[in-house]
Amino acid sequence: MKNCLQGCFTLVTVAFILSLTLLSYLQTPFRGTIFLTSIKGNATIRFDEKYSIPYITGTTREAVVFAMGYVHAMDRLYDLSMKRAFAYGTLASISGEIAVPADKFMRSLSLEKAVDRDLKLISAEDMELLQAYANGVNAYVEESTMLPPEFQILGIDFERWTPKDSLMTNKFLMFALSCGWPAIALRSGVAEIYGKELADRLVPFEEKNSFLKQVTVVQEEDLERMGLLGKSKANLQNEKAMKDALKMEANPNKATLNNTGKQGVDVPKHVKDISNKTGEKAVITSTLGSNKTAEAPNKESRQNRKRPNGAAGSNAWVVGGKYTQSGYPIISSDPHFNHKNPNMFYLASFKFPDGPNVFGGMHIGLPWITIGRNDFVAWAQTVSYLETIDLLSINHNTTHYFYNNTWLPLTVHKHLIKVNKGQAVPYESYETHHGPIMYQPESGEGEAIFIVANTGFINKPLAVSWAGLKEPDNAMEAWRLINYASNTQDFTGAAKKFVGMDLTFLFATVATSNG
């Protein structure tokens, strides 16, 4: 019996070591050169020795894009599958029952209906390039002897990539980056419970309504290190006030914070419950009344504090050439995506035979650099928090909705959500003339729908009116022209072609202009 157990243990150990060796081999970054041949020409992919970033050249533009699809599949095949599944609302077919709420939410948005419309309007040029990208993805899969470990573990296959999949991936990305709409839902929910005046101040449309003033907190040691401590104190009428403020930040025990908002609002005691949900109890409760005392977060608590669900943002800036040593502009971008594996971006460089060298970050599923530079222009984006999406409260049943004192027929979409290792789930989504009715998570489902965490206050149906659903989208043409841009006019003309995008573009050119 002992020998038998020892033998079994040895077999398990050997199998485990072999599995780790196989996974390590499969996940080792590729270094070297790959030569590809497609029906549209030849391409070369050279991976650098340090970071395994692909540098792609080709005899035709289609051959270069084919190679892009190939390396995306080579390095990120499971990522491609997941992004596509998110967009279509088929995540449960990969991840199982836990993803059903997310699938219901995504299907309720009717992104596929909008993409089917855009697919009919896309130019022959862009369709040819999207097909070349899809051919590259599928070529890698077809020549692979085994799919990556994630597919083996989940027992799933990879369906062939299509141009429509790229459009769906982009449409989902544009919706996910439309960060203003959760604030509408949150404001509406707070107003329903606590009244409009408090809602406008807790989730303000305008800064004048806000409880809080935006301030920059500087540590005393930082000022001293920069040689500015004495100057900063000299500029203050009350030096003691500055010391107290700095001590409060550096040594927070109990701090007195003054109310900078409008006086005389009757604040319900339940507001503390709201602040707990946002993770900002000290700040919000301390501003509700004049000279309230609150616990100020110490350095460790600030670092470990969980960011509120749904919070997002980004930074980007440009320094004009007249302020730099080289005389050329400097541009920087910090998209504020969470650290994850794999990363949100895929670094790559490519050279079209009829265009410039392009380098930067790509979103998997798209054949274009979304943040980067070419020989003439560098570009970045930051989330604008524009309210590009309207949410409208809808009174409806399973067949009609009430509008303008009349019951109008709903458009009903029937779905069957496939579940990996589970029973398929039937689901009906509804659409009005405003737009589709957003799926509202049931009890306990909020965490499963990462993108609607801020709608927890809402317990009523909401129709989504978004330009990205209502108007034709030229995103593929816009990305292509941005990658090819050689001056300010090229870049701004390309950026204007986006529809429903909640992003601000920043750019700089070698001609020292920026915008």
C-alpha positions in Angstrom: 0.0 0.0 0.0 2.8 2.3 1.0 4.7 1.6 -2.3 1.5 2.1 -4.2 1.0 5.5 -2.6 4.6 6.4 -3.2 4.2 5.4 -6.9 1.0 7.5 -7.3 2.7 10.5 -5.6 5.7 10.2 -7.9 3.4 10.0 -11.0 1.4 13.1 -9.8 4.7 15.0 -9.1 6.1 14.2 -12.5 2.8 15.1 -14.2 2.8 18.4 -12.3 6.4 19.2 -13.2 5.7 18.4 -16.8 2.6 20.6 -16.8 4.6 23.5 -15.3 7.3 23.0 -17.9 4.8 22.9 -20.7 3.0 26.1 -19.4 6.4 27.8 -19.0 7.4 26.9 -22.5 4.1 28.0 -24.0 4.3 31.4 -22.1 7.9 32.2 -22.9 8.1 35.4 -25.0 9.2 34.7 -28.5 12.5 36.1 -29.7 13.7 36.0 -33.3 12.2 36.5 -36.7 9.1 35.1 -38.4 8.5 35.2 -42.2 4.9 35.1 -43.4 3.3 34.6 -46.8 -0.3 35.7 -47.4 -2.4 36.0 -50.5 -1.7 39.7 -50.5 2.1 39.6 -50.1 4.9 38.8 -47.7 5.6 40.1 -44.2 8.5 39.9 -41.7 8.0 40.0 -37.9 11.1 40.7 -35.9 10.8 40.4 -32.1 13.3 42.5 -30.1 15.5 40.6 -27.6 14.7 42.6 -24.5 10.9 42.9 -24.5 9.8 40.7 -27.3 8.0 43.6 -29.0 7.1 42.8 -32.7 8.4 45.0 -35.4 6.5 44.3 -38.6 7.3 45.1 -42.2 5.7 43.9 -45.4 5.5 44.2 -49.2 1.9 45.3 -49.0 -0.3 47.0 -46.5 -2.6 44.0 -46.3 0.4 41.7 -45.6 1.4 44.0 -42.7 -2.1 43.8 -41.2 -2.1 40.0 -41.8 1.0 39.8 -39.6 -0.6 41.9 -36.9 -3.5 39.5 -36.7 -1.0 36.6 -36.6 1.1 38.0 -33.6 -2.1 39.0 -31.7 -3.2 35.4 -32.0 0.2 34.1 -31.2 0.5 36.1 -28.0 -3.1 36.8 -26.9 -5.4 34.2 -28.4 -7.4 33.7 -25.1 -7.5 37.5 -24.7 -9.1 37.8 -28.2 -11.7 35.2 -27.2 -12.5 37.0 -24.0 -12.9 40.4 -25.5 -15.1 39.0 -28.3 -17.2 37.2 -25.7 -17.7 40.4 -23.6 -18.8 42.3 -26.7 -21.3 39.7 -28.0 -22.6 38.7 -24.5 -21.3 35.1 -24.8 -18.9 35.1 -21.9 -20.9 32.4 -20.1 -20.0 30.0 -22.9 -16.4 30.4 -21.7 -16.6 31.2 -18.0 -19.8 29.4 -17.0 -22.9 30.4 -15.0 -21.1 33.2 -13.1 -21.0 35.3 -16.3 -24.7 35.0 -17.2 -25.6 38.5 -15.7 -22.8 40.1 -17.7 -24.1 38.4 -20.9 -27.6 39.6 -20.2 -26.3 43.2 -19.7 -24.3 43.2 -22.9 -27.0 41.7 -25.0 -29.5 44.2 -23.7 -27.4 47.0 -25.2 -28.0 45.7 -28.8 -24.4 46.5 -29.8 -24.5 43.8 -32.5 -27.5 45.4 -34.2 -25.5 48.7 -34.5 -22.4 46.8 -35.8 -24.5 45.0 -38.4 -25.5 48.4 -39.7 -21.9 49.7 -39.7 -20.7 46.6 -41.4 -22.8 47.4 -44.5 -21.4 51.0 -44.6 -17.7 50.3 -44.1 -15.5 51.2 -47.1 -14.0 48.5 -49.3 -10.5 49.6 -48.2 -11.2 49.2 -44.5 -13.1 45.9 -45.1 -10.1 44.5 -47.0 -7.8 45.4 -44.1 -10.1 44.0 -41.4 -10.3 40.8 -43.5 -6.5 40.7 -43.7 -6.3 41.0 -39.9 -8.9 38.2 -39.5 -7.0 36.0 -41.9 -3.8 36.5 -39.9 -5.5 35.5 -36.6 -7.0 32.4 -38.2 -3.8 31.4 -40.0 -2.0 31.2 -36.7 -4.7 29.1 -35.2 -4.8 26.7 -38.2 -1.1 26.0 -38.1 -1.0 25.6 -34.3 -0.8 22.0 -33.0 -2.5 22.9 -29.7 -4.5 25.8 -28.4 -3.1 27.7 -25.3 -3.6 26.3 -21.8 -6.7 28.3 -21.0 -8.6 26.6 -23.8 -7.5 23.2 -22.6 -8.5 23.9 -19.0 -11.9 25.3 -19.9 -12.5 22.7 -22.6 -13.4 25.3 -25.3 -12.4 25.9 -28.9 -11.5 29.1 -30.8 -14.1 30.2 -33.4 -12.7 31.8 -36.5 -12.2 35.5 -36.3 -14.2 37.8 -38.6 -14.1 41.5 -39.6 -17.4 41.8 -37.6 -15.6 40.6 -34.5 -13.1 43.6 -34.8 -16.0 46.0 -35.1 -17.8 44.5 -32.1 -14.6 44.7 -30.1 -14.2 48.4 -30.9 -17.9 49.1 -30.2 -17.6 47.5 -26.8 -14.5 49.5 -26.1 -16.2 52.8 -27.0 -19.1 52.0 -24.8 -16.9 51.0 -21.9 -15.0 54.2 -22.2 -18.2 56.3 -22.1 -17.7 56.8 -18.4 -20.2 59.7 -17.8 -23.4 57.6 -17.9 -22.9 55.8 -14.5 -23.0 59.2 -12.8 -26.4 59.8 -14.4 -27.7 56.6 -13.0 -26.2 57.3 -9.6 -27.5 60.9 -9.5 -31.0 59.7 -10.4 -31.0 57.0 -7.7 -29.8 59.5 -5.0 -32.4 62.0 -6.1 -35.1 59.4 -5.9 -34.1 58.6 -2.3 -32.8 61.9 -0.9 -34.1 64.6 -3.3 -32.7 66.5 -6.3 -30.8 69.2 -4.4 -28.6 66.7 -2.5 -28.2 64.6 -5.6 -27.0 67.5 -7.7 -24.4 68.3 -5.0 -23.2 64.7 -4.3 -23.0 63.9 -8.0 -22.9 67.4 -9.6 -23.4 68.4 -13.2 -21.5 71.6 -12.5 -18.6 72.4 -10.1 -20.7 75.2 -8.4 -23.0 72.5 -7.1 -20.3 70.4 -5.5 -19.6 70.0 -1.8 -15.9 69.7 -2.5 -13.3 72.0 -3.9 -10.5 70.4 -6.0 -7.2 70.9 -4.2 -3.6 69.7 -4.6 -2.1 68.3 -1.4 1.7 68.7 -1.2 3.8 67.0 1.5 6.1 69.4 3.5 9.1 67.2 2.7 8.3 67.5 -1.0 8.3 71.3 -0.8 11.6 71.2 1.1 13.2 68.8 -1.4 12.3 71.2 -4.2 13.5 74.2 -2.3 10.0 75.7 -2.2 9.1 75.3 1.4 10.2 78.8 2.5 8.8 80.5 -0.6 5.4 78.7 -0.1 5.2 79.8 3.5 6.2 83.4 2.7 3.3 83.5 0.2 0.8 82.6 2.8 -0.8 85.2 5.1 -1.2 82.6 7.8 1.9 80.4 8.1 0.4 78.4 10.9 -2.6 77.4 8.7 -0.2 75.8 6.2 1.7 74.0 8.9 -1.5 72.6 10.3 -2.7 71.5 6.9 0.6 69.7 6.2 0.6 68.1 9.6 -2.9 66.9 9.1 -1.8 65.2 5.9 1.5 63.8 7.3 0.2 62.9 10.8 -3.5 62.4 10.6 -5.2 61.7 13.9 -8.3 63.9 14.0 -8.6 66.8 11.6 -11.1 69.6 11.4 -12.4 70.1 7.8 -14.5 73.1 6.9 -17.6 72.8 4.8 -16.9 74.5 1.4 -20.4 73.9 0.1 -23.7 75.6 0.3 -25.1 76.0 3.8 -28.5 75.0 5.2 -29.1 71.7 3.4 -31.0 69.1 5.4 -28.8 66.1 5.0 -30.4 62.7 5.8 -28.5 60.6 8.3 -28.5 57.8 5.7 -25.9 59.7 3.7 -23.2 57.9 5.7 -24.4 54.7 4.0 -23.7 56.3 0.6 -20.3 57.4 1.7 -19.5 53.9 2.9 -20.3 52.5 -0.6 -17.9 55.0 -2.2 -15.1 54.3 0.2 -14.8 58.1 1.0 -16.5 58.3 4.4 -14.1 60.8 5.9 -14.3 63.2 3.1 -18.0 63.1 2.4 -19.3 63.1 6.0 -16.8 65.9 7.0 -18.2 68.2 4.4 -21.9 67.9 5.2 -21.9 70.5 8.0 -19.8 73.4 9.1 -16.5 72.6 11.0 -17.4 68.9 11.3 -14.7 66.6 12.9 -13.8 63.4 11.0 -11.2 60.8 11.0 -8.6 61.7 8.3 -7.2 58.6 6.5 -3.5 57.9 7.3 -1.0 57.1 4.6 -1.4 53.3 4.9 -5.1 53.4 4.8 -5.0 55.6 1.6 -2.7 53.2 -0.1 -4.8 50.1 0.9 -8.2 51.7 0.4 -10.2 49.9 -2.3 -11.1 52.2 -5.2 -14.9 52.7 -5.6 -16.4 50.3 -8.1 -16.7 51.9 -11.5 -14.3 54.7 -10.7 -12.1 55.4 -13.7 -10.0 58.1 -15.3 -6.9 58.9 -17.2 -4.3 61.6 -17.7 -2.6 63.0 -20.8 -0.6 66.2 -21.4 1.5 68.0 -24.0 4.4 70.4 -23.5 4.9 72.8 -26.5 8.3 72.9 -28.2 9.1 76.3 -27.0 9.3 75.0 -23.4 11.5 72.0 -24.2 15.3 71.7 -24.5 15.0 70.0 -27.9 12.5 72.5 -29.3 10.1 69.6 -30.1 6.8 68.9 -28.2 6.6 66.3 -25.5 3.4 64.2 -25.1 2.6 61.8 -22.3 -0.4 59.5 -21.7 -1.5 57.6 -18.6 -4.7 55.7 -19.4 -5.3 54.6 -15.8 -6.3 51.0 -16.7 -5.9 48.6 -13.9 -2.8 46.4 -13.9 -3.8 43.0 -15.3 -2.4 40.0 -17.0 -2.5 40.2 -20.0 -2.2 44.0 -20.2 -4.9 46.1 -21.7 -2.5 47.2 -24.4 -0.2 45.3 -26.8 3.0 47.1 -27.8 3.9 46.8 -31.5 5.6 48.6 -34.3 4.8 48.4 -38.0 5.9 50.0 -41.3 3.5 50.2 -44.2 5.1 50.3 -47.7 3.0 53.4 -48.5 3.0 55.0 -45.1 5.1 56.0 -42.0 6.6 53.9 -39.2 4.1 53.5 -36.4 4.8 52.5 -32.8 2.6 52.3 -29.7 -0.2 50.4 -27.9 -2.8 48.4 -29.7 -6.1 47.0 -28.4 -6.3 43.3 -29.1 -8.8 42.7 -31.9 -8.1 46.0 -33.7 -5.3 46.3 -36.4 -4.4 49.9 -35.4 -2.2 51.7 -32.9 -4.6 53.5 -30.5 -2.0 55.4 -28.4 1.3 56.0 -30.0 3.3 57.8 -32.7 4.4 57.7 -36.3 7.2 59.6 -38.1 5.2 62.9 -37.9 2.6 62.8 -35.2 2.3 61.5 -31.6 -1.2 61.1 -30.0 -2.9 60.1 -26.7 -6.3 60.1 -25.2 -7.9 60.8 -21.9 -11.5 60.0 -20.8 -13.6 63.2 -21.1 -16.5 62.2 -18.8 -18.8 63.8 -21.3 -22.4 62.6 -20.9 -22.6 61.0 -24.4 -25.3 58.6 -23.2 -28.8 59.6 -22.0 -30.7 57.2 -19.7 -34.5 57.5 -19.8 -36.8 56.0 -17.2 -39.2 53.6 -18.9 -42.5 52.2 -17.8 -43.1 48.9 -19.6 -44.4 45.4 -19.5 -43.3 42.5 -21.7 -44.9 43.8 -24.9 -45.4 47.7 -24.6 -43.9 50.8 -23.1 -45.6 54.0 -22.1 -44.5 57.2 -23.9 -46.3 60.5 -24.5 -49.6 59.2 -22.9 -49.6 56.2 -25.3 -48.6 52.6 -25.0 -46.2 51.8 -27.8 -45.1 48.3 -28.9 -41.7 47.1 -27.7 -39.2 45.5 -30.0 -38.5 42.2 -28.3 -35.2 40.3 -28.8 -35.1 36.6 -27.7 -31.7 35.2 -26.6 -30.5 31.8 -25.6 -27.3 32.2 -23.5 -25.1 29.2 -23.7 -23.3 28.3 -20.4 -20.1 26.3 -20.3 -20.8 23.1 -18.4 -24.3 24.2 -17.6 -27.9 24.6 -18.9 -28.6 27.3 -21.6 -30.5 30.3 -20.2 -33.3 32.0 -22.1 -33.4 35.8 -22.0 -35.5 38.5 -23.5 -34.3 42.1 -24.1 -36.4 45.0 -25.0 -35.9 48.1 -27.2 -37.8 51.4 -27.5 -37.5 54.2 -30.0 -35.1 55.9 -27.5 -32.9 52.9 -27.6 -32.5 49.5 -25.8 -33.6 49.0 -22.2 -30.5 48.3 -20.1 -30.5 45.0 -18.1 -30.6 45.7 -14.3 -28.7 43.3 -12.1 -30.8 41.3 -9.7 -29.8 40.9 -6.0 -26.2 39.7 -5.7 -25.4 40.2 -9.4 -23.9 43.6 -9.2 -20.3 42.4 -8.8 -20.7 40.1 -11.8 -21.4 43.0 -14.1 -18.2 45.1 -13.8 -19.4 47.9 -16.0 -22.7 48.7 -14.2 -21.5 48.8 -10.6 -22.6 52.4 -10.2 -26.2 51.6 -11.1 -26.9 49.9 -7.7 -29.2 52.8 -6.7 -31.5 52.3 -9.7 -34.4 49.9 -9.3 -36.3 51.0 -12.5 -35.9 50.2 -16.2 -33.7 52.6 -18.1 -33.5 53.1 -21.9 -30.0 53.8 -23.3 -29.8 56.6 -25.9 -26.2 56.6 -27.3 -24.9 58.1 -30.5 -22.8 55.0 -30.9 -26.0 53.0 -31.3 -28.0 55.5 -33.3 -25.5 56.8 -35.8 -23.2 55.1 -38.3 -19.7 54.6 -36.9 -16.6 55.3 -39.0 -14.1 54.2 -36.3 -12.0 51.9 -38.5 -11.5 54.7 -41.0 -10.7 57.1 -38.2 -8.1 54.8 -36.7 -6.5 54.2 -40.1 -6.2 57.9 -40.9 -4.8 58.7 -37.4 -2.1 56.1 -38.0 -1.3 57.6 -41.3 -1.5 61.3 -40.2 1.4 63.5 -41.1 0.2 66.9 -39.8 -2.4 68.7 -37.7 -5.0 68.8 -40.4 -4.7 65.0 -41.1 -5.0 64.2 -37.4 -7.9 66.5 -36.5 -9.8 65.5 -39.6 -9.5 61.8 -38.7 -10.5 62.3 -35.0 -13.7 64.0 -36.1 -14.9 60.8 -37.7 -15.4 59.0 -34.4 -19.0 58.7 -33.2 -20.1 58.3 -29.6 -16.6 58.3 -28.3 -16.1 59.8 -24.8 -12.4 60.6 -25.3 -10.3 63.7 -25.6 -7.4 63.4 -28.1 -4.1 65.2 -27.5 -1.4 65.3 -30.2 1.9 66.8 -31.1 3.7 67.0 -34.5 7.3 67.2 -35.5 6.4 70.6 -36.9 6.2 71.6 -33.2 2.4 72.1 -33.2 0.2 70.5 -30.6 -3.4 70.3 -29.7 
